[in-house]
Amino acid sequence: MHFITEITTYLETLARSIPLELFSVLGTIVEEIIAPIPSPFVMTATGSIAQAQQKALWYLGVVAVFGAFGRVIGASVLYFLADLGEDLVVGKFGKFLGISHKHVEKIGSRFEGTTRDYTTLTILRSIPVMPSSPISVVCGLIKLNYKVFAVGTFLGSIVRNLFFLYLGFTGLAASEQLSEGIESASTIMEILFLAALAVGFYYFYRKREKGTLLKEVPNEKDHPEILAKYKELKNKPVPEITKEELAEVEARLEYREVDELPKEESNEKPTLYIFRHGESVDNKKYVFSGWRTAPITERGEEQAEVLAEKLKDKKIDKLISSPQKRALQTMKIAMSKNESAKNLKIEKDERIKERSYGDLQGQSKLEWHKKDPEFLHRIRRTYHGQPPHGESIGMVYKRVSAFAEDLVKEMKEKQINVAVSCHGNSIRCFRKYFEELSDEETATIETQLGQDYAAYVIE
């Protein structure tokens, strides 16, 4: 490409007009960000110039370290761009592939900073034929621990740089041929990277379930009888639902009878405001929503407007939402009239998302009530009742309480007020945490959709 040729020509001129240490930094930054530039170019050119300037062999080590710093800078640019791109792409198109941010990031979370993690990335970065830019992009996509990323990139790049510097320093025709061969192999590896990425997306597309995210599978061994009962009832014909039964169940599912939310507020101490999202399309259809992508309805927007009116005069310094669409939509509307909060960035936290209903997600609550109301009650309104391949309320409490502990600590340290937008089961767990409710109380309290909030003063 003409553009790439112009850049390489410019780099060749630059290499002869500035110190090689500086060139190695600037050149590797450009080489990393602009992937089509031949990967051996900067270091082999630097090695050739070092030989022409009659530098000592040990000098190559100095330049290799400077070049490694440049590689980390360039790689970090790609890392954070890929991170941002993943947020945008998965956030918008993830539902069509059946993946969420958590599924992508779970891969990176496995690299927690062990010696093995550092060693693995260092080796990958040191292999001459391994394309550098795709590695940086993939690490950003999965949000690999940044310290592992930076250290592994730096150490591996020193080894890689020394290899190419020595090739350029020797100035042999055989070295030039080897360099060309490495570049060809690197191009092949880049193609394989892209192919593997395409196969991965196709795999997730084939595995997705209509309207749902891929399910995490909690431990089902604790309640094998639940799984057995589900399999027994799954294909059972649904008896006709009478008008009286429909009205009774709808009244329950529309949360017409709800528990009053506590409101402890203070002008001197930090206050936490928590509310549930407005009515979603799944609420309206009476289906198990769980981790599904379910936006709010017009009625849900109206409920959030009621909430906005109640919260408009509260001083709020930070916004945190479940990453699910219905919670995010409600947060935006609820804060739209609050001058202190309407322009704040909404932070997202996976720990406060809705309970996973596993195999029941997307299925009708009305039908399951008709099949077996006792079974439905056990998995919905008992603390340890676990839907098949889903979460019990107790399991949700573990992640919500961990979030609450972190949040309380931050609010005390920074003396800030925080608003949290989440879900019915999340709020159950917040109330257990702050009000010390029993397991039974936690499982049976009801919270209306949108419209109202709970408030807690953080002592």
Steps between C-alpha positions, in 0.01 A plus 500: 500500500623848408414638848708234675790553257501872582508426873788252472695747285443770759612265780818416308581873471411559865730219614802682358415839646426429869667285769431131451362469854229756420435350158450155650230642729317705235541237229356214706203714605416569136577141396268359768207730430520481120490123464579476123852635557732194480559384857883457471548838331580739786736275694685360196544853365627613841743209512634583153556865593666399828743283302569786255571730794739234636312460825607221737293182511388571858338820377229289337379409850454867587301564183293184560387635837407840354311325221314289758376819667374619163329165440315528833377849412380401153350175625317686779336727243364192319408337832280790613350555154405131489358526852284795392402322179392192693276712721336658196471190281396246762271753665319557169526166321575253780137400532502374140805282571388386843794653684537770763786706640536247778550209259773688315671631811482165678780377271729782606404463868667159502837676469519642851872572515664167574854420387353276235293789359804728469705218349232412244468854365877558510555190285228603253652846469853366450421267206617681180227357275220584743318816381510762774201722419235222504626388842452854633148517356395162640637591846294819491186318388510259792623769742806302599649619829687811384803442721543153348455655155755780550768293673466204261513734201810677631701187583400310187572801279858521630565144379323563170685829447838341564427239233417756231774742609758229458363411157542861389838530672648206307397653168516161327290414197389183678369716785299708254347183355422373851338832587276476192406146595409609850282777362318249276448267795375794707246585229375141502465514879296821473265327256467207741422743784218657298369160398498382862312816602242443226456136605455612862222744407333235285517255790329747734239576233417130465489455875278796576141454609242730361475814710741377770863532589703183529436362847757468768440161662501517880533184705185294443613208718366672812143444381486200265131453579426843350665398174314170499168676567568751223566223251179331607291816457675648199293324234185467708198644315381830644144478635264776392536813709163637618428873512492488880839327517645741247380802698638356825843425356519828309428693821792322664735545205416869458618571855177671606573410861854607585700562813583855603857596425713647783609862469786608724650822370755744638650834399820431696571133432522302173166370372442207266195506269392170346214440256361236268466542124169588339277244333686303231358316201553176692312634803213590270493151348539324838808306399814417697741773399817438701803579288302564181527827313162654575453877447238694692154570356320834469345424837848431634612842377203661677593318822857625469365855451317469833829394655678795336258742665568347842878510457541835325606692812735239646873569502659209314870467423525160333279275285530122487274270300460138418637456146161377379314727263184548707701619801714736291195648328330558835810666645521748212136602538511503882795739498375720215357767734780493757742785436779345710479162324354526152842544337685242710642191332305183579734233631397135452555206733422138416448410865167681525337362186183293519486144622557239230196279446704252298287271287183690592614827341255605229228260620154602621445537874129453443553162336735382772251614766236288332731199466612497861450807726699344785799441273475858374483638854798296612734628229371859509425580861720283717851609593680186384261403220714468188358492147665235279838637392412829670559688824328487835437825686774391740746481212401850388552624856864391493582727207274789606640502855856504362404801288334669800811455716719664238250781445454578870876522544530741206210716618653533846843588365378752242186622684283470190135426426437220250200391290468135394265366231442126511236226520244340728725222625797735532293728724394203711867435567579866567220504758631186666846657517394837643195393705621158615186326370456127548535267203122457488434876513758557228337249268145625542519881508376671183617821335297689245635571155661844482312783674663478844837464668665372817747723683764409758727729701854364511628537857 
